[in-house]
Amino acid sequence: MKTIERFVNVLTVVGVLLVMMKGSSEAGLFGKEETPGERFRKAMKKKAEYCATHKIDPSNRRCDIVNLKPADPLATEEGRFAHSIKIPNPLPEDSGYRLGMTSQEYFDHLCKTEAGEVIYKTVENVEGLYMMRPREQANDYMQEHLYAMEDPYGHMDAEAQDPEFFFVGPLRYKFLEHSLAPSKKPSWGRSFLDDSYFVAPSNLAHHERYLGSNGRDPITMIKEYDSARKARYGYTWRGIVRPHDREMGIAGGELIVLDLETREVLGVRRGYIRTGSVLNNLTGVWWLTGQACPHYQYRGGRSRDFDFAYWFIGKVVKPINYEMSFKELTNVK
């Protein structure tokens, strides 16, 4: 409870700072240059004025961004649990921000002093994985909003939409589980998904399980329901909320791997992403292609990809064919 109380206090401080910054000059409250936060607020004010004074067709979604709210990390039970976890390498109380720092300077400092992977224990020959906190799909407006996403660094829409296809396969886990999803697959998915995807759960079901994929054809993946989970190991995630990060166009996140029976933390990945200087959109924010650390060398040289979560999780709780999986991921011969 003390962890959550401290987290709420930080959110309160952030809110006070945002109110203060509304009256800041173009020179910038945080330094001589305009901060990403100042640019974002001016853009949103301009957009809100336009939407209030023009008749917008209901089918036109151009004003949706005005109605987006800052993410609430504690809005769900899964979120509250994620933020209650005490990790062996907690965030330092002082982030190292100093008045006058540029966004790039602050980002470089966080990457040097806080970002990285820490693995406390590895487990071999793991068959299944439990996804403890599913991610919300993020549309373009959320990607352009400075506060709508809790963890832009760790977010991949592929994981939010179809996580089973990135965790289950002959070279990966035999199955993936998570709690019952509120949304269902659209009917047009019947052409490439197994019929089990469209079976309604019974009243006793609390979990979904995905298994059977051959790693190539989506239709080989099978979905089943269960009243209890089978996986011993799982992962969750949480955003990092501090007074200066978002104002400087920076968002942090932690990916945490757990032993679900003992609640032992097996590994933590902490990373940061920087945005705020994009020239071709209204807000200057575009999280999808932000500068990130730590980054990884994926196929094709991309630093954040569909396998972004698996890259770390697989090193902590290793599936049976992990070494082959890692070679496939990095194109190592």
N, C-alpha and C positions, 0 to 999 in steps of 0.2 A: 504493500500500500504506500509506503514511503516513496518508492520509486515513481509511482503514478502521481503522487502529490507533487513531487519535484518537477515532473514533466508538465503538469498543469500550470505550475508556477512559471515555468519557462514560456509556455504559450501565452500567459498573461503579460509577461514582459515584452514578448514579441508584439502583442497587440498594442501595448502602450507606445512602443517605438513607432509602429505604423501610423498611429494617430499623430505623433509628433512630426513624422516625416511628410505628412500631407501639406504642411505649411512651409516645407523647406524650399530654398531658392534653387534656381537652375544651377547654381554653382555646386550644389550638393551638400547635404548634411554630413555625409561621411568623408568628403574630400573635395578637391578642386573640380574633379570631373563629375559629370552626371552619372549617377549609379544606374545599374539595370533596374533597380526598384523605382527610381524616380521616372525613368523613361516609361516603365510599365504603367505607373499610376496616371501619367499624363495621357498615354494612349487610351487607357480604359475610360478616363473622364471624357475624352473626345468621342469615343465610341458610344458611351452612354448618352451623351447629348444628342448625337445623331439619331440613335434609336428612339429617343424620346420625342423627337421633333419630326420624324418621318414615318409615314405609313408603310409598314413592312408586311409583305405578304406572308401569311402563316407558313407557307411551304419554304420560305427563304430562311435559312438558319444563320444568317450572318450576324444576328444579335445574340446568339446563344452564349457567346463568351462573356457577355456582360452579366449574365445570371449565374455564372460559375462561382462557387464559394471555395474558400481555402479548405484543403483536406483536413478532416478531423481524425487524427490517428487513434483516438480512443472511442470512436463511434460504435465499434463492434467488439464482441467478446474476443475474437481472434486478435484484433489490434491491441486490446488492453493486455492480453496475455503476452504478446510479443514485446510490448514496452515494459513489462514487469520483470523480464528475464535479466538476471544479474550475470554479466559476463566477466571472465577473468581479466580482460583488458578493457576496462571501461574508458569512456571518453574523458580526457583531462578536463578539469573544471575551467581552465583558461584555454580558449581555442587559439590564442595567439594573435587574434585580430588587433590591429593598432590603427588609430585614427590617421587617415591620410593614405592608407593602403589602397592600391588599385585592386580591381577584381582579379586580375591575373596574379598579382603579388600574393593576395590572400589565398587564392586557389593553389599556387605553388607551395605555399607554406603548409596548407592542410595535406597536400599530397606527400610532402616530405616528412611530416611529423605524425600523421594520424592514419593515412590510408595504407591498406595492405591486407594480407591474409595471415591469420594465425590458426594453426592446426594443433590442437592439444592431444588428440588421439585419433588414429585411423582404425577403421574396421574393414576387414577383408570379406569378400564373397557375400556381399549384401544382396538379397533377392528383391526386396521391395522398399519403396520410399513413401512416406506420408507427407503430403503438402498441407501444412498446418494453417496457412493463411493465403487463400487464393488472391490473385491480383485483379483489380478492376481494369477492364479495357479502357484505353485512353484514346479518345478521338483527337482530331487535329486541334480543336479549340483548347483541349486540356494540355496538349503539348505546347501551345502558345501562351499558356497562363502560368504566371510565376508561382502561384500557390495551390493550384487545383490538384496537383499530384503530390502524394506524400513522399514517394521515393523515386524520382525520375532517374537516378543513377542505376538502380537495380531493375527498373521496369523494362520488360520486353512484351509487346502485345501478343506475340506468339505464345508466350508462357501464360498470359492471362486468358487467351482464347482456347488453345488446344495443348495444354501442358503434357498430356500423355504421349504425344507424338515426339516429344523431345527427351523424354525420360525412359520410355519403354521400347525395347528392341533386343535383338540377339546379342548386341555388344553393350547393352545398357542394363537397366533393371528389368526384372521379369514382370513387375507390376508397379503401378502408381495408384495411390489412394488419396482421397480428400473427402470432406463432408459433402452432403448433398448440395448440388448447385441449384440456385434458384431459377436459372434460365435453361431452356431446352434447345436442342439443335433444331434448326429450321427443317421443314419437310423436304426441301430440295436436297438436303444432305443424304437422303436415302440412296442416291445414285452412286455414292462412293463410301458410305459408312455401313457397318454391319447393322442388322435389324435390332440388335440388342441396345443400340443407342436410343431407340424410340420406345422402349418398354418403360412403363411408369413404375416407380418404386412402391414397395408395399409400405404399410403403416409402421412396420418394424425396422425399416431400413434407415440407417443413419450415415452410411458411407457409400461412396462410389469407388469401384476398383476397375482399372483398365489393364488388360493383359492380352497376350497372344500375338502381338504385332511381329511381322517378319522384317520390319525395318524399311520396307519399300512401299507396300500397298496399304493405304489407309483402311481398306475394307477388312483387313485381317485383324484389326484391333477389336477387342471384345469388351463390352461394358457390363459389369454386374454390380448388384447391390448387396450390402451386408449390414448386419446390426452392430458388428464390431470390426475394428481394423485388424489387419494381420502384420503390418509393418512395425518393426521395433524402432526404426530410425526415421526422423523427419526433419523438416526445415521450416523456418519462418523468416520473416523480414520486418524491418521497421525503418522509418525515416528518422533522420537526425534533425531536431528542431533547436535552433539557437538564434539569438538576437540578430546577428549580422549576416548569416549565410545567404539567405534568399535576397536580402537587400543588395548584395554584391553579385547576384545571379548565380549562386552556388547552392547545390542541394546534395546532402549526404545520405547514405543509407547503409544499413548493416544486414547481412545475410547470416543467419545463425543455424547451425546444424546441431541437432539434439539426439540424445538417447531418450526415447519416449518413456522407457520404464524407470530410469533413474533420474531423469531430468538433467543429466549431466550435459554441459555444453562441450561439444566435440570440436567445433571450429567456428571461426567468425571471419567474415570478409567485410571490411569497411571501405567504402569508396565514395568519391565525390565527382560531381559533374558540373561544368560551368557553361552558362549560356548568357544571353543578354546583349549581344552585339550583332545579331542577325539583321541584315539590311533589307531583306525582301518581305518582311511582314510587319504588321501593325505594332506589335509589342516589343519586338527585338528578341523575343524568347522563342526558342525551338529546341526543346530538350532532346529530341530524337537524335540529333547530330552534335550534341554538346561535347566539349573537351572533357575526357574522363580519365580518372586514375583510381585504382590500378586498371590498366588496359591489357588486353591479351592479343597475341598474334593468331588470328583465326584464318581459316581458309580465305584467300583473296586479300589478306592484309587488313581486314576490318577489326576494329577494337572491341565492339559490342555487337553480339550477334544472337541468333535464335538460341544458342546453347549457353548463353551467358550465365545462367544459374547452374546448369549441369557442370560447367567447367570447374567450378569450385566444389560443389557438393560431391561430385564424383571422386575427387581427390581425398575427401574425408571419409565417406562411407562408400567404399569402392564396390561396384558390381563385379560379378565373376570375371567378365572379360574386360576389365577396366583398361589394361595396357593396350589392347587392340583398339578400344574405344578412343583412347587418348591419341593414338597414332592417326586414326581416322579424322579426329577433330582438327588436328594441326597439320595434316598432310606429311607427317614424319614418315620417312621410308625406312 
